[in-house]
Amino acid sequence: MPFTHLLFPAVFALPRLCLAATVPMVLAGASAFAQDQPNVLLIVADDATISDYGFAGSRIQTPNIDRLAELGTVFTRFHAAPVCSVSRAMLLTGNDPVEIGLATFDYAVYPEVVGVEGYETFLTRNAATVQEILQDAGYMTMMVGKWHLGGKAAGGEGPSEWGFDRSYVIRGGGGNHWNDSISVLNQLDPTHVELAERGEMPKESYYENGEKVTRPAGIYSDDLWTSKMLEYMGEAHDADKPFFAYVAYTTPHAPLQAPKSLIDDYTRYYLDLGYEGLRTVRWESQRENGIIPEDAPLAPWGTNPLVSDWDDLSDEDKLRRAKYMATYAAMIESQDQHVGKLVEFLRETGELDDTLIIYMSDNGPEGQDTQGPLSNAKLGAWFEGVSNPDIDAVGQGDVYALTGTSWSHAQAGTLGGFKWFITEGGGACADDRHPTRWDSLCPLR
């Protein structure tokens, strides 16, 4: 039996920095390892919340992660930063992010902190990383997926320079899940802006062991990352070396894209529930499954002034929004299937009992939207310009969509909020007594 931890959010034992409790952490593994140097498999979801998983009462099918939760330990009071790079920097170093250059990340820098120490927006050499320490101890170290700790363009370095023997990554914050297009327009990147103005789609760069490579088109991101990691884990097995494997999935980060067969299974469910219904169901499930106390209250929907009412949408908008949320659910289910492939490899090679498995998310769900108070006119226009408007195409590589503010708030149930905000739903330490008070939030925007 593996020793498993699920962490929602995502940083090891750090003090209560603006971090939060709706991101999962699960740890799984044997109580004692046969080897003196057990393997470590670290899996990080991108923009997920604890209530998305079956073990927390979600309707989304996650049997493999649920099994890890059953065999291991689930941390429900685990805190992370409300944005990705900051959490990932703390995760790999154990340091306060200001100490290592990532108090914020590349396209979220306030003008007041440009040039200020701690806000370099890339991982600085002020700390050792866990992979460097394990590499020195004889481990084979490997990574796939999202780096987002700065690359050469930002002044930093990639995973090959930070102690990973094998790596297949994007260095930015995300990518299209079916091809090499970007995930979202970076309005601070002149190249992105110039291409967008010409009506061209900027491309995301992929790197293997530090060298730029061509991403194969038509392969879903979960499959891309998992197949490459299985290749690396096979190398370690053949060499009879312990390994540290860091799988930084890009699901369920926007754009919302997933296999159509999975999307169809969820559309009617979210169409029937709507925003307010999902939030109530998630709150009830959180209580029933011990994520929150049984007497935890549910604040009225309108407590959050940023959200809108489901019944204010037209029937067409309801269907489109339901398909967006169904696509998000499909991304979670897909990721679970691929986690199962990693675990099955360990079982087949006889290494499952000697592997510490850690599963977590970096922060809560994405609350940015193309409509409403958190919308951005330029970004919304870009989404509209590049995305296929056909509602039946939702999930494909030519459709760009976000879950949006209201779905993201609903996902967190009573824990409230979403990515970018210092609340339990975002990954951060809001006032524990009033987790849904919005008059004291510190939005990172």
Residue pairs with C-beta under 8 A, 6 or more apart in sequence:
1 28
1 29
1 30
1 71
1 352
1 353
2 28
2 29
2 30
2 68
2 71
2 72
2 343
2 346
2 352
2 353
2 355
2 356
2 357
3 27
3 28
3 29
3 30
3 31
3 33
3 72
3 355
3 356
3 357
4 26
4 27
4 28
4 29
4 68
4 69
4 71
4 72
4 73
4 356
4 357
4 358
4 359
5 25
5 26
5 27
5 28
5 72
5 73
5 74
5 75
5 356
5 357
5 358
5 359
5 360
6 24
6 25
6 26
6 27
6 28
6 53
6 55
6 65
6 68
6 69
6 72
6 73
6 74
6 75
6 358
6 359
6 360
7 23
7 24
7 25
7 26
7 27
7 75
7 78
7 80
7 358
7 359
7 360
7 361
8 21
8 22
8 23
8 24
8 25
8 26
8 48
8 49
8 50
8 75
8 76
8 78
8 360
8 361
9 19
9 20
9 21
9 22
9 23
9 24
9 25
9 78
9 79
9 80
9 81
9 87
9 360
9 361
9 362
9 363
9 364
9 427
10 23
10 25
10 44
10 78
10 80
10 87
10 88
10 91
10 360
10 361
10 362
10 363
10 427
11 19
11 78
11 79
11 80
11 81
11 87
11 90
11 91
12 90
12 91
12 94
14 79
14 90
14 94
14 96
16 79
16 429
17 79
17 81
17 90
17 96
17 97
17 429
18 81
18 82
18 422
18 428
18 429
18 442
19 79
19 80
19 81
19 82
19 87
19 427
19 428
19 429
20 79
20 80
20 82
20 363
20 364
20 415
20 422
20 423
20 424
20 425
20 426
20 427
20 428
20 429
20 430
21 50
21 76
21 77
21 78
21 79
21 415
21 424
22 49
22 50
22 51
22 364
22 412
22 413
22 415
22 424
22 425
22 426
22 427
23 48
23 49
23 50
23 78
23 80
23 360
23 361
23 362
23 363
23 364
23 427
24 48
24 49
24 50
24 53
24 56
24 74
24 75
24 78
24 359
24 360
24 361
25 74
25 75
25 78
25 358
25 359
25 360
26 65
26 68
26 69
26 72
26 73
26 74
26 75
26 357
26 358
26 359
26 360
27 72
27 73
27 75
27 356
27 357
27 358
28 68
28 69
28 71
28 72
28 73
28 356
28 357
28 359
29 38
29 72
29 355
29 356
29 357
30 353
30 354
33 353
33 354
33 356
34 353
34 354
35 242
35 354
37 137
37 138
37 139
37 242
38 242
38 354
38 355
38 356
39 236
39 242
39 243
39 244
39 245
39 346
39 351
39 354
39 355
39 356
40 134
40 139
40 243
40 244
40 245
40 355
40 356
40 358
41 245
41 247
41 342
41 346
41 355
41 356
41 357
41 358
42 244
42 245
42 246
42 247
42 358
43 247
43 249
43 339
43 342
43 357
43 358
43 359
43 360
44 88
44 91
44 145
44 246
44 247
44 248
44 249
44 360
44 361
44 362
45 249
45 251
45 252
45 332
45 335
45 359
45 360
45 361
45 362
46 84
46 146
46 174
46 248
46 249
46 250
46 251
46 252
46 253
46 361
46 362
47 84
47 252
47 253
47 254
47 361
47 362
47 363
47 364
47 365
47 366
47 419
48 252
48 332
48 361
48 364
48 365
49 361
49 364
49 365
49 411
49 412
49 415
49 425
50 56
50 76
50 291
50 361
51 57
51 58
51 282
51 285
51 286
51 291
51 411
51 412
51 413
51 415
52 58
52 60
52 62
52 252
52 329
52 332
52 365
52 411
53 60
53 62
53 65
53 66
53 69
53 332
54 60
54 61
54 62
54 63
54 65
54 66
55 62
55 65
55 66
55 69
55 70
55 74
55 289
56 285
56 286
56 289
56 291
57 282
57 284
57 285
57 286
57 288
57 289
57 291
58 282
58 285
59 266
59 269
59 329
60 266
60 329
60 332
60 333
61 265
61 333
61 336
62 332
62 333
62 336
63 336
63 340
64 336
64 337
64 339
64 340
64 343
65 336
65 339
65 359
68 339
68 343
68 357
68 359
72 357
76 290
76 291
76 292
78 360
79 427
79 428
79 429
80 87
80 90
80 360
80 361
80 362
80 363
80 427
80 428
81 87
81 90
81 97
81 362
81 363
81 427
81 428
82 363
82 364
82 419
82 420
82 421
82 422
82 423
82 426
82 427
82 428
82 444
83 104
83 105
83 108
83 363
83 419
83 420
83 427
83 444
84 105
84 146
84 148
84 173
84 362
84 363
85 102
85 104
85 105
85 106
85 121
85 148
85 149
85 150
85 173
86 97
86 102
86 103
86 104
86 105
87 362
87 363
87 427
88 148
88 149
88 248
88 362
89 95
89 97
89 100
89 101
89 102
89 123
89 149
90 96
90 97
91 362
92 123
92 129
92 130
92 131
92 149
92 162
92 246
93 100
93 123
93 127
93 128
93 129
93 130
94 127
94 130
95 126
95 127
97 103
97 118
98 118
98 119
99 118
99 126
99 127
100 123
100 124
100 126
100 127
101 118
101 119
101 120
101 121
101 122
101 123
101 124
101 126
101 150
101 156
102 120
102 121
102 122
102 123
102 149
102 150
103 113
103 118
103 119
104 110
104 113
104 119
104 121
104 444
105 121
105 148
105 173
106 121
106 122
106 150
106 154
106 172
106 173
106 186
106 188
107 173
107 186
107 187
107 188
107 189
108 444
108 445
109 119
109 121
113 119
120 150
120 155
120 156
121 150
121 154
121 155
121 156
122 149
122 150
122 151
122 154
122 155
122 156
122 157
123 129
123 149
123 150
123 156
123 157
123 162
124 156
129 162
129 163
130 244
131 141
131 143
131 162
131 163
131 164
131 244
131 246
132 162
132 163
134 141
134 163
134 244
135 141
135 163
135 164
135 165
135 244
138 241
138 242
139 241
139 242
139 243
139 244
140 165
140 166
140 232
140 235
140 236
140 239
140 241
140 242
140 243
140 244
141 163
141 164
141 165
141 166
141 243
141 244
141 246
142 164
142 165
142 166
142 167
142 229
142 232
142 233
142 236
142 243
142 244
142 245
142 246
143 159
143 164
143 166
143 167
143 168
143 169
143 245
143 246
143 247
143 248
144 167
144 168
144 169
144 225
144 226
144 228
144 229
144 232
144 246
144 247
144 248
145 169
145 170
145 225
145 246
145 247
145 248
145 249
145 250
146 169
146 170
146 172
146 173
146 174
146 248
146 249
146 250
146 253
147 158
147 159
147 169
147 170
147 171
147 172
147 248
148 171
148 172
148 173
149 156
149 162
150 156
150 157
150 171
151 157
151 158
151 171
151 172
152 158
158 167
158 169
158 171
158 207
158 210
159 167
159 169
159 210
160 167
160 207
160 209
160 210
161 210
164 246
166 209
166 232
166 235
167 207
167 208
167 209
167 210
168 206
168 207
168 208
168 209
168 213
168 225
168 228
169 206
169 207
169 248
170 204
170 205
170 206
170 207
170 250
171 205
171 207
172 182
172 183
172 186
172 204
172 205
173 183
173 184
173 253
174 182
174 183
174 184
174 204
174 250
174 253
174 254
175 181
175 182
175 183
175 204
175 215
175 221
175 250
176 182
176 183
176 204
176 255
176 257
176 397
177 220
177 221
177 222
177 250
177 251
177 255
177 257
177 258
177 331
177 397
178 217
178 218
178 219
178 220
178 221
178 257
178 396
178 397
179 215
179 217
179 218
179 397
180 203
180 204
180 206
180 214
180 215
180 217
181 201
181 202
181 203
181 204
181 397
182 192
182 201
182 202
182 203
182 204
183 204
183 250
183 253
183 254
183 255
184 254
184 255
184 379
184 400
185 192
185 193
185 196
185 202
185 378
185 379
185 382
186 192
187 193
187 376
187 378
187 379
189 202
191 202
192 202
195 201
195 202
196 202
196 382
199 385
201 386
204 215
205 212
206 212
206 213
206 214
206 215
207 213
208 228
215 224
216 224
220 258
220 259
220 334
221 249
221 250
221 251
222 249
222 251
222 334
222 335
222 337
222 338
223 338
225 247
225 248
225 249
225 250
225 338
226 247
226 338
226 341
226 342
229 245
229 247
229 342
230 341
230 342
230 345
232 243
232 245
233 243
233 245
233 342
233 345
233 346
234 345
236 242
236 243
236 245
237 349
237 351
247 342
249 335
249 338
251 258
251 331
251 332
251 334
251 335
252 328
252 331
252 332
252 335
252 365
253 366
254 366
254 368
254 400
254 401
254 402
254 403
255 399
255 400
255 401
255 402
256 324
256 327
256 328
256 331
256 394
256 395
256 399
256 401
256 402
256 403
257 327
257 331
257 395
257 396
257 397
257 399
258 327
258 330
258 331
258 334
258 395
259 330
259 334
259 395
260 395
260 396
262 329
262 330
262 333
262 334
263 323
263 326
263 327
263 329
263 330
263 394
263 395
264 326
265 326
265 330
266 325
266 326
266 329
266 330
267 319
267 322
267 323
267 326
268 322
269 326
270 278
270 321
270 322
270 325
270 326
270 329
271 318
271 319
271 322
273 281
274 310
274 311
274 318
275 301
275 307
275 308
275 309
275 310
275 406
275 407
275 409
275 410
276 301
276 309
276 310
276 410
277 310
278 325
278 407
278 410
278 411
279 298
279 301
279 409
279 410
279 411
279 412
279 413
280 298
282 410
282 411
282 412
282 413
282 414
283 292
283 296
283 298
283 413
283 414
285 291
285 413
286 292
286 296
286 413
286 414
286 415
287 293
287 294
287 296
292 413
292 414
292 415
296 414
297 414
298 413
298 414
299 414
299 416
299 436
301 307
301 309
303 436
303 437
303 438
304 409
304 416
304 417
304 436
304 438
305 373
305 438
306 367
306 372
306 373
306 374
306 405
306 409
306 438
307 372
307 405
307 406
307 409
308 371
308 372
308 405
308 406
310 318
310 406
313 321
316 391
319 391
320 391
320 394
321 404
321 407
323 391
323 394
323 395
324 394
324 401
324 402
324 403
324 404
324 407
325 403
325 407
327 394
327 395
327 401
328 365
328 403
328 407
330 395
339 359
343 352
343 357
346 352
346 355
361 427
362 427
363 419
363 426
363 427
364 408
364 411
364 412
364 417
364 418
364 419
364 425
364 426
364 427
365 403
365 407
365 408
365 411
365 412
365 418
365 419
365 425
366 402
366 403
366 408
366 418
366 419
367 374
367 404
367 405
367 408
367 409
367 417
367 418
367 419
367 420
367 421
367 426
368 374
368 375
368 376
368 379
368 402
368 404
368 405
368 419
368 420
369 375
369 402
369 404
369 405
369 406
370 379
370 380
370 383
370 384
370 402
370 404
371 380
371 404
372 404
372 405
372 406
373 405
374 405
374 445
383 400
383 401
383 402
386 398
386 400
387 398
387 399
387 400
387 401
388 396
388 398
388 399
390 399
393 399
394 401
403 411
405 418
408 418
408 419
408 425
409 416
409 417
409 418
409 425
411 418
411 425
412 418
412 424
412 425
414 435
414 436
415 423
415 424
415 425
415 435
416 423
416 424
416 425
416 430
416 435
416 436
417 423
417 424
417 425
417 426
417 428
417 430
417 435
417 436
417 441
418 425
418 426
419 426
419 427
420 426
420 443
420 444
420 445
421 428
421 441
421 442
421 443
421 444
422 428
422 429
422 430
422 441
422 442
422 443
422 444
423 430
423 435
423 436
423 441
424 430
424 435
425 435
430 437
430 440
430 441
431 437
431 440
434 440
